[in-house]
Amino acid sequence: MATGQDTVRPEVRPWPALWALVLGFFMILVDSTIVSVATPAILEDLGSDVGTVVWVTSAYLLAYAVPLLITGRLGDRIGPKKLYLTGLALFTLASVWCGLTNSIEMLIVARVFQGLGASMMTPQTMAVITRIFPPNQRGRAMSLWGATAGVATLVGPILGGVLVDGLGWQWIFFINAPIGVIGFVLAMRLVPDLPTHEHKFDLIGVVLSAVGLFLLVFGIQEGQKYDWGQIKGPISVWGLIIAGIVVLVAFVIWQSQNKGEPLLPLGLFKDRNFSLANVAITTVGFAITAMAFPLMLYAQAVRGLSPTRSALLLVPMAVISGALAPFVGRLVDRTPPRFIAGFGLLCCAVSMFWMSQVIEPDVAIWKLLLPIALLGVANGFMWAPIGTTATRNLPMHQAGAGAGVYNTTRQVGAVLGSASIAVLMESRLAHNLPGMPGGAAAEGFSGGKLPEAVRQGFSDAMAQALVLPALVLVIGLVAALLFVAPSHLQKQPATAAQPADQTT
């Protein structure tokens, strides 16, 4: 067992290891978006209702988000490679289970196991990057990690549309089987067995964090469904959210008082960059998730585009983001992150505000693609510097814990974005189409394009909703501008480099 800094064997090859991990990470992210395209087909084939089929997504997101703090720390204890492979195996088997189910109830259960597998895998990807790449090369590694997220947002909806139309909804899950097997073999061969660190497991912290996050995420996620009122009897949405916050406060207090080894080392937040990066990534998770809903609803309800054609609107974003990744990665290792992350967050906020100004029933598609292209620039410049800044100064024995915190805040930000944009869209629909409440509007386009009489009001509602994520990103921009330059840029020339197969 290692207790100090890791000493990675010279024969470790960081880049092949990273590519192996990125394959599994890509599969998780695609799965987060691909199901939305298949929801109508699942609804019809399994004879379910809308309220129940929503749980196909909700169950996955809950099982994914809630354990992240725990699985991040567990990776430090038993080794990130072992936990990643366990999660990948569970995710792949659960995917096959999803495709074989013939009832909505069993599909929801299988999705829970998928989410648990994803929660085991995600923190380990960041932890391994932190531990096998030297500080002055993590920017390039993290840029690949970030570009994966950008490309997955495009591939998920398009692949989902093609598979559902051609083979049936079951194949959005079956396709994970060969990818999972290839990813498992590659990770087994290429990802190194890193030294583990002896940690006592904080059982009280585990219970408090899991219960608190579950209540908070469940309340936020299901708030719109229950109109932010009563769920059942005395249980209300706001009661769950408040209870979740109270339990999480108790968790933080326990972590500060725990004389042993807490699940969440609060000392991590003494690092200014780690704290600020978590604020920034929360706003990014919020904005990217929130932006997709009004844009896709506008494309399908107002412009009459199919789900696949709607997803093709995001092609400029994915292409530009992927093309910028290598350039930005090198820049991150040589330039103070506040400039790069700040530029990316500014571009993201401007792109969403720009979209809110051009969305009209008859706007030329090329005018819509311009702000989407700027969003690709934003994605290229945001993910790598924020992720690198969060993990750069982490002690090696707490890399998993730090990655768990980072991914938890990102996921909670996404849930907040999803819930908030749903409330705002309904509010703006009620305002712009007073004779057609938000719920009715949502049902009105289920069969295709909206009637011409309501397209303008619907477009205005979607455009106005996009202002919210733009404003939230301003908070992330301020946080990014407060980043401190990393030590390797303060003490050595920016052009200095170290061999890629060493670590500090």
HELIX and SHEET records of a PDB file:
HELIX    1   1 PRO A   14  ASP A   45  1                                  32    
HELIX    2   2 VAL A   50  ALA A   65  1                                  16    
HELIX    3   3 LEU A   68  ILE A   78  1                                  11    
HELIX    4   4 PRO A   80  LEU A  100  1                                  21    
HELIX    5   5 ILE A  104  ILE A  132  1                                  29    
HELIX    6   6 PRO A  135  GLN A  137  5                                   3    
HELIX    7   7 ARG A  138  GLY A  166  1                                  29    
HELIX    8   8 TRP A  171  PHE A  174  1                                   4    
HELIX    9   9 ASN A  176  LEU A  190  1                                  15    
HELIX   10  10 LEU A  203  GLU A  222  1                                  20    
HELIX   11  11 VAL A  237  GLN A  257  1                                  21    
HELIX   12  12 LEU A  266  LYS A  270  5                                   5    
HELIX   13  13 ARG A  272  LEU A  297  1                                  26    
HELIX   14  14 TYR A  298  VAL A  302  3                                   5    
HELIX   15  15 PRO A  307  LEU A  312  1                                   6    
HELIX   16  16 VAL A  315  VAL A  332  1                                  18    
HELIX   17  17 PRO A  337  VAL A  358  1                                  22    
HELIX   18  18 ILE A  365  THR A  391  1                                  27    
HELIX   19  19 MET A  396  GLN A  398  5                                   3    
HELIX   20  20 ALA A  399  ASN A  432  1                                  34    
HELIX   21  21 GLY A  438  GLY A  444  1                                   7    
HELIX   22  22 GLU A  452  ALA A  465  1                                  14    
HELIX   23  23 VAL A  467  LEU A  481  1                                  15    
HELIX   24  24 SER A  487  LYS A  491  1                                   5    
SHEET    1   A 2 GLN A 230  LYS A 232  0                                        
SHEET    2   A 2 ILE A 235  SER A 236 -1                                        
END                                                                             
